[in-house]
Amino acid sequence: MQNGHIFTFAGQAMIARPSGALFWPAEELLVVSDLHLGKSERISRRSGALLPPYEVQDTLTRLDADIAATLPRVVICLGDSFDDMAAVTALDPDHANWIAGLTAGRDWTWVTGNHDPAPTGLGGHAADVVTCGPVTFRHIAIAGTSPEISGHYHPKASLRVRGHAVSRPCFLRDDMRLILPAYGTYTGGMRTSDRALGQLMAANARAILAGLPMVEIPMPR
């Protein structure tokens, strides 16, 4: 539980982890978003371009470590867990067995994303939306009156430290909305200064930078 940033959302104590995962201790709930497993395979399949094929191994290693550190009863993957559905069937059998082992014995939900409906044959179950206590979990944020946690945008924040520009994936939060960074190894990011995020987040929104040290700042606009 060390190396996390504790904050309050929807009246609940939450922990943003350096990896980009979110832990809700009271519910024993771990949340990750946008794993985009199989991205290198999908790019190779569609364009012939070759990327180092290590992203699935790296992403699963970090997810395994977050699960070992937090011991969640519930795991929610907030959509785009795979880069497309063909990437599910193209999984290395060892990686498929690894995922099945992680899902075993846990209440595991694959929230549907815009890249993937939800994987099959790997354990867990699929849902468009999940509700826990006062919080709704979905892939893409929508306007609403209840607190929600989502992903999709891959937010990243930039700031200057000692004269050097620093850019990291980040959590974005305001009173009603919490957007997680992309968890996958081969994922780009949308700057918090992008108009789409500026219109989505309230004027008092904050950014929590993933990685170490974890830093919370006003959302850069």
C-alpha positions as CSV (number, residue, x, y, z in Angstrom):
1,M,0.0,0.0,0.0
2,Q,3.0,2.3,0.0
3,N,3.9,4.7,-2.8
4,G,0.2,5.7,-3.4
5,H,-1.5,9.0,-3.4
6,I,-4.5,9.1,-1.0
7,F,-7.4,11.4,-1.9
8,T,-11.2,11.6,-1.4
9,F,-13.7,11.1,-4.2
10,A,-17.5,10.8,-3.7
11,G,-16.9,10.8,0.0
12,Q,-14.7,7.7,-0.2
13,A,-10.9,7.4,0.5
14,M,-9.2,6.3,-2.8
15,I,-5.5,5.5,-3.5
16,A,-4.0,6.4,-6.9
17,R,-1.1,4.1,-7.5
18,P,2.1,5.0,-9.4
19,S,1.2,2.4,-12.0
20,G,-2.0,4.2,-13.0
21,A,-4.2,1.7,-11.1
22,L,-6.8,3.0,-8.6
23,F,-7.5,1.2,-5.3
24,W,-10.7,1.7,-3.2
25,P,-9.8,0.1,0.2
26,A,-13.2,0.1,1.8
27,E,-14.6,-2.0,-1.1
28,E,-11.4,-4.0,-1.7
29,L,-11.7,-2.8,-5.3
30,L,-8.9,-2.3,-7.8
31,V,-9.6,-0.4,-11.1
32,V,-7.4,-0.2,-14.2
33,S,-8.3,1.2,-17.6
34,D,-7.1,1.0,-21.2
35,L,-4.7,-2.0,-21.0
36,H,-4.8,-2.2,-24.9
37,L,-3.3,-5.7,-24.7
38,G,-2.1,-6.9,-28.1
39,K,-1.5,-3.5,-29.6
40,S,1.8,-4.6,-31.1
41,E,0.2,-7.6,-32.7
42,R,-2.7,-5.5,-34.0
43,I,-0.3,-3.0,-35.6
44,S,1.7,-5.8,-37.2
45,R,-1.5,-7.5,-38.5
46,R,-3.0,-4.4,-40.0
47,S,0.1,-2.5,-41.3
48,G,3.0,-4.9,-41.3
49,A,4.9,-2.5,-39.0
50,L,6.9,-4.4,-36.3
51,L,7.0,-3.2,-32.7
52,P,8.8,-5.0,-29.9
53,P,6.3,-7.6,-28.7
54,Y,6.8,-7.1,-25.0
55,E,3.9,-4.9,-24.1
56,V,1.5,-7.8,-23.0
57,Q,4.2,-9.2,-20.7
58,D,5.0,-5.8,-19.3
59,T,1.4,-4.8,-18.7
60,L,0.5,-8.1,-17.1
61,T,3.6,-7.9,-14.8
62,R,2.5,-4.5,-13.5
63,L,-1.1,-5.7,-13.1
64,D,0.1,-8.8,-11.2
65,A,2.2,-6.6,-8.9
66,D,-0.8,-4.3,-8.2
67,I,-3.0,-7.2,-7.4
68,A,-0.4,-8.7,-5.1
69,A,0.1,-5.4,-3.3
70,T,-3.6,-4.6,-2.8
71,L,-5.2,-8.1,-2.6
72,P,-8.5,-6.9,-4.2
73,R,-11.8,-8.8,-3.8
74,V,-13.1,-6.9,-6.9
75,V,-11.3,-5.9,-10.1
76,I,-12.8,-3.6,-12.7
77,C,-11.1,-3.1,-16.1
78,L,-12.6,0.0,-17.6
79,G,-12.7,-0.9,-21.2
80,D,-10.2,-1.2,-24.1
81,S,-8.6,-4.0,-22.3
82,F,-7.5,-5.4,-25.7
83,D,-6.6,-3.3,-28.7
84,D,-9.2,-5.2,-30.7
85,M,-11.1,-8.5,-30.4
86,A,-8.7,-10.3,-32.7
87,A,-5.9,-9.5,-30.2
88,V,-7.7,-11.8,-27.7
89,T,-7.5,-14.9,-29.9
90,A,-3.9,-14.0,-30.8
91,L,-2.8,-14.0,-27.2
92,D,0.2,-16.2,-26.3
93,P,-1.3,-19.2,-24.4
94,D,1.0,-18.4,-21.4
95,H,-0.5,-14.9,-21.3
96,A,-4.0,-16.2,-21.6
97,N,-3.4,-18.6,-18.7
98,W,-1.8,-15.7,-16.7
99,I,-4.9,-13.6,-17.2
100,A,-7.2,-16.5,-16.3
101,G,-5.2,-17.0,-13.1
102,L,-5.6,-13.3,-12.1
103,T,-9.3,-13.4,-12.6
104,A,-9.8,-16.7,-10.7
105,G,-11.5,-16.2,-7.3
106,R,-12.2,-12.6,-7.9
107,D,-15.3,-10.6,-8.9
108,W,-13.7,-9.4,-12.1
109,T,-15.6,-7.2,-14.6
110,W,-14.5,-6.4,-18.2
111,V,-16.3,-3.1,-18.9
112,T,-16.9,-2.8,-22.6
113,G,-14.8,-0.3,-24.5
114,N,-14.8,1.3,-27.9
115,H,-11.9,-1.0,-29.1
116,D,-13.3,-4.2,-27.6
117,P,-16.7,-5.5,-26.5
118,A,-15.1,-7.6,-23.8
119,P,-12.8,-10.6,-23.9
120,T,-14.2,-14.1,-23.6
121,G,-12.7,-17.3,-22.2
122,L,-10.4,-15.5,-19.8
123,G,-12.6,-15.5,-16.7
124,G,-14.7,-12.7,-15.3
125,H,-17.8,-11.2,-16.8
126,A,-18.6,-8.3,-19.1
127,A,-20.7,-5.2,-18.4
128,D,-21.4,-1.8,-20.0
129,V,-21.6,-0.1,-16.6
130,V,-20.8,-1.1,-13.1
131,T,-22.2,0.6,-9.9
132,C,-20.6,0.3,-6.5
133,G,-22.0,2.4,-3.7
134,P,-22.3,6.0,-4.9
135,V,-20.0,5.5,-7.9
136,T,-20.7,4.5,-11.4
137,F,-17.9,2.9,-13.5
138,R,-17.9,3.2,-17.3
139,H,-15.4,3.4,-20.2
140,I,-16.2,6.9,-21.5
141,A,-17.3,9.8,-19.2
142,I,-20.8,11.2,-19.8
143,A,-22.7,14.2,-18.4
144,G,-24.6,13.1,-15.3
145,T,-25.5,13.8,-11.7
146,S,-23.8,10.8,-10.0
147,P,-20.1,10.4,-9.4
148,E,-18.4,8.3,-12.0
149,I,-15.0,6.8,-12.7
150,S,-14.0,6.2,-16.3
151,G,-11.0,5.9,-18.7
152,H,-10.8,6.3,-22.5
153,Y,-8.9,9.6,-22.8
154,H,-5.5,8.5,-21.7
155,P,-4.9,11.8,-19.9
156,K,-1.3,13.1,-19.4
157,A,-0.1,16.2,-17.7
158,S,2.9,18.3,-18.4
159,L,4.7,20.7,-16.1
160,R,8.2,22.2,-15.7
161,V,10.5,21.1,-12.9
162,R,13.8,22.9,-12.4
163,G,13.6,24.2,-15.9
164,H,12.9,20.8,-17.5
165,A,9.6,19.7,-19.1
166,V,8.0,16.7,-17.4
167,S,5.1,14.8,-19.0
168,R,3.4,11.9,-17.3
169,P,0.1,9.9,-17.5
170,C,-2.3,11.3,-14.9
171,F,-5.5,10.8,-13.0
172,L,-8.0,13.7,-13.5
173,R,-10.5,14.4,-10.8
174,D,-13.1,17.0,-9.9
175,D,-16.2,16.7,-7.6
176,M,-18.2,14.4,-9.9
177,R,-15.7,12.8,-12.3
178,L,-12.5,10.7,-12.0
179,I,-10.7,9.8,-15.2
180,L,-7.9,7.1,-15.0
181,P,-4.7,7.1,-17.1
182,A,-4.1,4.4,-19.6
183,Y,-2.6,1.4,-17.9
184,G,-1.2,-0.4,-21.0
185,T,2.5,-0.2,-21.9
186,Y,1.9,0.9,-25.6
187,T,-0.6,3.7,-25.1
188,G,-0.3,7.3,-26.0
189,G,-1.9,10.1,-24.2
190,M,-4.1,13.2,-24.5
191,R,-2.7,16.4,-22.9
192,T,-4.8,17.9,-20.2
193,S,-4.8,21.1,-22.2
194,D,-6.8,19.4,-25.0
195,R,-10.2,21.0,-25.5
196,A,-12.0,17.7,-25.0
197,L,-10.7,17.3,-21.5
198,G,-11.0,21.0,-20.8
199,Q,-14.7,20.9,-21.6
200,L,-15.2,17.7,-19.6
201,M,-13.5,18.6,-16.3
202,A,-14.7,21.3,-13.9
203,A,-12.7,24.5,-13.4
204,N,-11.4,23.2,-10.1
205,A,-10.2,19.9,-11.5
206,R,-6.9,18.4,-10.3
207,A,-4.3,16.1,-11.9
208,I,-2.5,13.4,-10.0
209,L,0.7,12.4,-11.9
210,A,1.4,8.7,-12.1
211,G,4.9,7.4,-11.5
212,L,7.2,8.4,-8.7
213,P,7.1,10.7,-7.0
214,M,3.4,11.1,-7.2
215,V,2.3,14.7,-7.4
216,E,-1.1,16.4,-7.4
217,I,-1.5,19.7,-9.1
218,P,-4.3,21.9,-10.6
219,M,-5.2,20.4,-13.9
220,P,-2.9,22.1,-16.5
221,R,-4.9,23.9,-19.1
